[in-house]
Amino acid sequence: MPASEREKMAAGEWYCCLDDALDRLRRQARRAVHAHNTMPPDERGAMAPVLRALFAQAARDVFIEAPFHCSYGINILLGERVYFNAGCAILDSGRVTIGDRSMFGPGVQIYCAEHHKDAALRSRGIEIARPVTIGKDVWIGGGAIILGGVTIGDGAIVGAGAVVTKDVPAGATVVGNPARIR
C-alpha cells in the first residue's frame, strides 16, 4: 500500500500538499493559532493552551508573542525558555527543532517546504519538506528568514533581515542575503 501524503511529508519525500488529510491538519493549526492570537494576554499567558497542545513538544516556559503563525504545529519542538517576538511564522511541513534559550526577533520566518521546480508538478501541489534545526542559545534577529534543510549551531547569531540558505556553525554570526559569516 502506498504511503499517505503525511507519511511522505514526514519522511522527507515528495508529496502532494493538496491532500485532504493535510488540509485537516492545517485547519486544526489555524484554529489553535487564531485562539492564541485573539486571546487576551492576561488569559493567554506565555502561550494559548490550545497552541501548546498542538506542538510536538514545548517546554513549560516557552513564550510566544502574538501574532504568531504555523502551518501544522505538530512538527515543532521547542526547548526551555525559547522566546518568539511578535509576527513570527513557522511553516513546519518539516520538523523544526529549537534548542533551549533561543530567541527570535519580530517577524522571523522559517520555511520548510520547497515547491517542485517543474511547473506542472508545482501546480499539482508537489513539494518536499526539509527540516530546520536550531541549537541552544541562538539569537535570530528580526525579519530573518531561515530556509528548509538548514542547521544553526549552538550560540550562533543570525543578523536582522538575513536569509539563511546554508548551515551556520556553532558560535558564528551571519548577516546578509544570502547570509554569510561576518
N, C-alpha and C positions, 0 to 999 in steps of 0.2 A: 504494500500500500504506500502511495507517495506521501511524503511528509507534508504537514499542513504549512501554510504560509507563515504562521507564527513560529513553527519549528525551524523552518528555513531561515527566518529572520534571526532567531536566536543562535543558529549555527554559523552565521556569517556567510550564508549562501544567497544567491539572487532570489528574490521573492516578489510577489505582487502586493503592493501596499493598498490596493483597492479591494482587498479581501473583506468579507462581511465580519468575520471574527476579529480581525484587527480593527475594523471600524468600531465595533462594540467596545473594545478596549480604549480606543481614543475618546469615545463618548464618555466613558467612565472617568477618564483623566480630566476631561473638560469640566465635568460636574465637580470633581474634587478641587480643581484649580479655581473655578468660579466661587466655590464656598470659601476657599482661602482668601481670595482677592476681595470678596464683598463682606466678610465677617468683620465686625467692629474689632479694632486692635485689642481692646481690653478683654474681649471674649476669645479671640483667636490665640493670643499669646504668641509664642515663638513660631507656631505653625498650626494651621487648622487641623483638628484631629482626622478629618477625612483625607486630607492630603498626606499626613503621616502614615495612615493605614495603607495608602496606595503604594508607597515606595517599597522597594525590595528590602531596604534597610535604612533606618535613620536613627542615629543616636539621640538620646533624650534631650540633649542640649543644642541641637541644630536650630538655627534661627533663619527664617526666610521672610524677608520683607515683601510686601505686596506692592505692585503686582508681580506675579510670577507665572511662568507657563512651562508645561512639559507636555510631550506627546502622549506618553504611555504611563510614566511614573514607575511602572513595575520593573524597569531596568536600571533604576537609580539606587546607588548605595552610598550613604553619607556617613562619614566618621564623626567623631566627637568634635563639638564646638565649630562645626562648619557654619559659615555665615554667607548669605546671599543678600546683597543690597537690592534695591528696587529695580524692577524691569528685567530681571534675568530670565533666560529661556533655555531649556534643555530639550532638544529634540532627540529623545532617547530611544530610537529604534534599535540601537546597540546598547550594550552595558556601559554605564557611566559610573565609575568608582572614584570617590573623592575622599582623600585622606584627612585625618584629624587636623583641626585648627586651620584649614584652608579658608581663604577669604576671597570673595568675589565682589568687585565694584559694581556700580549700577550698569545695567544694560549688557552684561556679559552673555554671550550666546555660545552654546555647544551644539554642534550639528553632527549627528552620527550617520545620517543617510547619505548615500551617494547614488544619484539617479543614473540610470544607464546612459551611456554615450550614444547609443543607437537611437535615433529619434522615434522610430516605430515602436521599439521596446519601451522607451521612456513614456510614450503616450499611453501605453497599456499599464503604466504604474510599476514597472520593473525597477527595483532598486536593491542595494546591498547595504547592510548595516555594519558599521565599523565601530569598535569600542573606543572609549576615551578613558584614560586612567590618569588621575591627578594625585600626586603624592601628598604627603603631610607637609603642613606649614607653607603651603604655596599661596602666593598673592597674585590674583588676576586683576589687572586694572580695568577700570570702566570702559565699556564698549568693545572689549576684546572679543574675538571670535576664535573658537577652537574647533577644528575640523576633525572628523572621524578618523580613527586609526592612530591618534596622537597619544603619547605618554609624556606627562610633565613630571619631572623628578622632584623629590623632596626638597623643600626650601627654595624652589625656583620662583622667579618673579616674571610675570608677563605684563609688559607696559600697556598703558591705556591705548585702546584702538588697534592693538596688534592683531594680526591674522596669523594664527598658529597652524601651519600646514605640516610641520615635521616635529619629531620628538624634541623635547627640551631636557638637557641634562640636569641632574640634581645641582642646586645652588646657582644655576645660570640665570642671567637676566636677558630676556629677549624683547625686542621692540620692532615696530615697523610692519610693512605689508609687502612680501611675506615676512614673518617675524624672523629676526636674526639675532645671534648673540651679540650683546653690546660689550 
